[in-house]
Amino acid sequence: RKEVEQDPGPFNVPEGATVAFNCTYSNSASQSFFWYRQDCRKEPKLLMSVYSSGNEDGRFTAQLNRASQYISLLIRDSKLSDSATYLCVVSLNTGGFKTIFGAGTRLFVKA
Amino acid sequence: GAVVSQHPSWVICKSGTSVKIECRSLDFQATTMFWYRQFPKQSLMLMATSNEGSKATYEQGVEKDKFLINHASLTLSTLTVTSAHPEDSSFYICSARAPGIGTEAFFGQGTRLTVV
C-alpha cells in the first residue's frame, strides 16, 4: 500500500464546476498535511495547509479527518487557470523529518 | 515564504559524464534538505535526505555511489549524478523546510536533466 494515495484522475470539468479530490494516508503518526499544486514542468507550490478544523482559502476548502486518515480538497467555481496537478502531501517525524507526496491528480478545466 | 534556489534549471550532458546540481536556501538556514526525482507523469519520489555536516540518508533503491550528496553548509546542498546514463534523465527537485516558518516544504525550481 502506498503511504499517500490519491484519486488517479484526470478530472475533466467545465469552467464553473465544483470538483473534489480525495487522499488517504497510511501512517497514523503523520503530523502535517498539505495540498500542493504543480504545473507542467514546474516545481510544486504550496496551495494550502490542511487542519483538522478544516480551512478555506477563497474557492478552495481543505478538510482533514485524522480518525479516517483522509484529506480532501474542494475547488468551487473552477477556472481555466486551475488546470494543474494537485499533490496531497503528508509530513511526519520518525527520528527525522520526512515529506511524502501522493502521486497527484490531474485537473483539466475546459471552457 | 522562504526561498530555495536551484541551479541549473536544465542541463544536457553526454552519457558517462557527471552533473552537479546545487540547491541553496537564500533567506534561511536549512539543516536538512531533500532531493526528489520526478519522471514524466509520475509523482515526486524522495531520493535522499541531505543533512548538514553529516552523511545523507538515502531511500531504498537509490544508489548512494551514483547520486552523491554533499551538504557542506547550512545554505547549500549539492547532488552530483555520476556517470550519467540516459535512464537518469529526469526532473530533479530539492526542497527544504524553513525553521520557524511553518512545516511546509519550499522547493527549488527544479533541474531538468537530459542525458544523451
Chai-1 contact restraints between the chains, C-beta under 6 A:
chainA,res_idxA,chainB,res_idxB,connection_type,confidence,min_distance_angstrom,max_distance_angstrom,comment,restraint_id
A,S32,B,T103,contact,1.0,0.0,6.0,A-B,restraint_1
A,F34,B,E104,contact,1.0,0.0,6.0,A-B,restraint_2
A,E43,B,I93,contact,1.0,0.0,6.0,A-B,restraint_3
A,E43,B,F107,contact,1.0,0.0,6.0,A-B,restraint_4
A,E43,B,Q109,contact,1.0,0.0,6.0,A-B,restraint_5
A,E43,B,G110,contact,1.0,0.0,6.0,A-B,restraint_6
A,P44,B,F107,contact,1.0,0.0,6.0,A-B,restraint_7
A,L46,B,E104,contact,1.0,0.0,6.0,A-B,restraint_8
A,S91,B,T103,contact,1.0,0.0,6.0,A-B,restraint_9
A,T99,B,A105,contact,1.0,0.0,6.0,A-B,restraint_10
A,F101,B,S43,contact,1.0,0.0,6.0,A-B,restraint_11
A,F101,B,L44,contact,1.0,0.0,6.0,A-B,restraint_12
A,A103,B,S43,contact,1.0,0.0,6.0,A-B,restraint_13
A,G104,B,S43,contact,1.0,0.0,6.0,A-B,restraint_14
